[in-house]
Amino acid sequence: MADRNSIAETYAEVTRAALYGLAANLFLGIVKLVGGIIGNSFALIADAVNSIGDVMSTLVVLIALHYAQRPADEEHPYGHTRAEGIAASNVAIVIIISALYVGWEAVQRLTSQHGIPPAWTLWIAGANIVIKEVLYHYNVRIGRRTGSAVIIASAWDHRSDALCSLAVLIGLATISFGGPQFIWADEVASLIVVTAIVWSGIRLFRSSASELMDLQADPEFLDQIRSAAFSVKGVENVETLWVRKSGLEYFADIHIEVDQNLTVAEGHRIGHLVKDHLLSEFTRLRDVLVHLEPFPHSHETAENNQC
């Protein structure tokens, strides 16, 4: 059977990455919000809303990760692993709505007069770029190793945040060095931030929605599972292989062909060997459903099975 300790370690690693992001976004959100209000920079305030939105989304993700680890029960025989995808899709919608609201406020301010942000606001934007870029690289590494859609999305969210802060930095620098005639640069920078947030939210929603619709696993993973099944003695061919991602784990449906002259008991034994072997080889496989087909497999039989 699959090593549940390894799966628990994967969840722990993803949770740890999410907690680091939560702490960083909370700190940066507070600093940028206070700096934006005191320094009269709407671009910093918009960036702060972005970070605070990330805090809320990370809290939802952490709850979903905890819920996803609950064992299967009578009402949820496949477990609760889809909680991660559900959380991610709902978070994406909230992110998009909040970004559009901030964008509307920025448009309203374009024609109004307001004070010039002080030079120290540049340091806030610059520090945010560095911190967010470090978090991006950390999350990408964790996300690729664990296959977590939420953490990979979080990584790109950190990268978009870094780019947003770069836009804020450029806008504030333009005002500082250009003078009052470039006061509009603050609002333009905030609109760039809003555009990046909306794009990030759309990408997150598409990714999570695809997972909820039982998207087939990537070809490399399929080839690895197929090769492992072929290595079991008695398997003559792998006719069908469906692998769907559910949170951090996978469910597999595999049709194997065995000698048609075998008894039902012998064929059943081979099927169990395949299931046990796949679960032991791939710890992120939560369950494997094995279906037996006779070998050689006639076209007539195959057509009947499609009915």
N, C-alpha and C positions, 0 to 999 in steps of 0.2 A: 504493500500500500504506500501511497505518497507520504513523505515525511512531513507531518503537520508542523513540526518544529521549524522546518525551513520556511514554510508558508507564514508562520507566525513571525519569524525574523524579517521576512519581506514586508509584512504589514508594519512591523516596528520601525523599519528603516524609512518607509514612506511617511509614517506618522512623525518621525523625528524631523524629516525634511520639512514637513508642513509646519511643525512647531517653530523651527528656525525662521521660516518665512513669516509666520504670525508675529513673532517678537520683533522682527525687523520692520515689518509694515506698520505695527502699532507705534513703534518709536518714531519712524519717519513721518507717519501721518500726523502725529502730535506736533512734531517739530515744524513741519511744513505749514500746518494749519495756523499755529501761533505766529510763525514767521510771515505768512501771507497776510494775516490780519494786522499785525503790528507794522509790517513793511508795506502794506497797501498794494500787494501783488495778487491779482486774481488768478494769474497763472499758477502761483504756488498753492493757492486755495484749491484750484481745480486738481492739481497734482495730489494734494492732501486728501481730497475726496476719493481719488483713485486708490490711494493707499488704505484709507479707511474701508472702502469697498472690498479691498483685498483681505482685510482683517475679517470682515463678516463672511466672505466666501470661504476663507480658510477654516473658520469655526464650523461652518456647515460641513466642509469636507472632513474635518476631524471627527465630527459626530457620525458621518456616513461611514468612515473607515472603521470606527468602533462597532457600528451596527452590522457592517458587512461581515465581520468575523463571527457573528453568532451562528451556531450550528443549525442545520436544517431541522425543521419541525413539521408537524402535520399539515399546517397551512402553507408552509414554504418548503416543499420537499427538495427544491434545488438550492436551498440556502438563501442568503440575503446579500449576495455579492453585487447585485445590481444597484445597491444603495449608492455606490460611488458614482455611477453614471447618472442616476436620477439627481443626486446632489449637484453634480457638475452642470447639468443642463439648466436647473433652476437658478443656480448662481449666475450663469451666463446671462439669463434674462434680466436679473436684477442689475448686473453690471451695465448692460446696454441702456436700461431705463435711466439709471443714475447719471450715466455719461451724457445722454441726450438732455437731461435737465440742466446739467452744468453748462453744456454747449449753448442752450437757450439763454442762460444768464450772461454768458460771455458775449453773445450777439447784442444783448440789451446794453451792455457796457461800452460797446464800440464807439457810440456817439456821445458818451458822457465824459466829462472832465474829472480827473482824479489825480492824486499826488503821485510823484515819481518814486518807485521802490528804491530803498537805500542799497548801497553797494554790498552790504553783508548778506543780502538775499542770494547773491551769486554763489556764496560759499555753501549755502544750504542745497541749492540745485546741484552744484558740483559734487558734494559729498554723497548725495542721493544716487548720482550716476555710478560712482565707484561701488557703493554697497549693492546696488541692484545688479550690476554686471557680475559681481562675485556670486550672488545668489543664483543668477541665471546658470552659470557654469556648474555650480553645485547641484542644482535641481535637474539639469539635463543629464548629468552623470547618474544620479539616483533613478530618474525616470526611465532611462534606457535600460538600466540593469534590472529594474523590477517590472518594467512594462506598464507602469501606472499612467493612465491617460491624464488623471488629475494633476500629477506632479509634473509631467511633461508640459501640460497646459500652463501650470504655475510657472515653470521655467520661462516659457515664452512671455508670460505676463510680466515677469521680472525684466526681461529684455525690452519689452515695449515700455515699461516704466522708465528704464534707463534712457531710452530714446525720447520719452516724454520730457524727462528732466533735462535732456540735452536741448530740446526745443525751448524749455523754460529758461535755461541758461543763456541761450542765444538771444531770446526776447529781452531778458533783463539786461544783458550786456549791451544790446542795441539802445535801450533807454538810457543806461548809465553813461554811455559814451556819446550817444547821439543827441541827447537832450529832450526837452518836452515835446518837440515836434514828432518824436517817435513813440509817444505814449501808447499808441495803438498796438505796438509790438507785444505788449503784455497780453492783451486779449487774443491776438493772433496766435501767440504761443499756447494759450489755454485751449483754443479751438483745435490746434494740432494734437494736443493731449487728448481731447475728447475723441477725435477721429481715431487715434491709436487705441483708445479704450474700447470703442465700439467694434473695431476690427478684431481686437483680442476676444471680446465677448462672442462675436459671431463664430470665430474659429473654435472656441471652447464648446459652444452649443452644437456645432456641426460634428465635432469629434465625439462628444458624449451621446448625441442622438444616433450616430452611426453604430455605436457600441450597443445601444439599447435595441437596435433593429437586427441584432445577431449577425453582424458583419463577420465574414470568414476571416480566420487568422491569416497572418502573412505567409507567403509561399515557403519561406525558409523554415519556419516552424512546422508547417505541414510536411515538408520533406523529411525533417528529423523524426517526426512521429511515424511516418510511413516506413522509413528505414528501420526503426525500432520494432515495428510490428512484423516486418519481413524477417527479422532476426530470430523470431520465435519458431521453433521446430514444428512443422505441420502446416504453417501458413503458406499456401501456394500463390496467393495474389491478394492485393488490397484493391477491392473494387470501388469503394466509396469512402471518402474521408471528409467529414465536416467537423470543424473546430471553431467554436464561437467563444469570444472573450466576454467575461462577466466580472467587472471590477478588476482585481489583480489576478484572477484565476480564469481557468478555461474549462469548457465542457466539450468532450469529443464524442462523435458518433462515427463508428468505423464498421465497414462491411468487409469481412475477410472471406476468402475462398479456401476451402479445405477439401481434401479427397472425398469425392462423393460416395465412396464405398465404406467410409468410416461409420461406426455406430453413432447414435445420438449422444451417448455418454462420452465417446472419444472426442467428438466435435465440440461438445460442451466443455470438456477439459482444456482443449486448445484455446477456446474463447476466453476462459478464465486466466490462462497463462498470458494471453495477450493483454488483457486488462491489468493484471497485476504487474506485468513488465512495464507497461506504459506509465502506470501510476508511480512506480518506483524510479523510473528514469526521469520523469518530468514532474517535479514537485508542485508545479503550478497547475497541473491538471487536477481539478476537483473530482471529476468522475468521468468514466469512459463507458459508453454503451456499445457492446460488440454484437454484431449481427453476422450469422454464418450463411454462406452461400456455397453451393456445390461446385467442385472443380473437376473437369473443365466446365465452365459456365456457359451454357448455350444462350444464343440470342433470344430464343423463345422464352426462356426463363426470365431473362433480363427484362423483356418487354412486359411480361406478366407482373413483374415486381413493380413496374412503374404505374400500374393501374390502381 
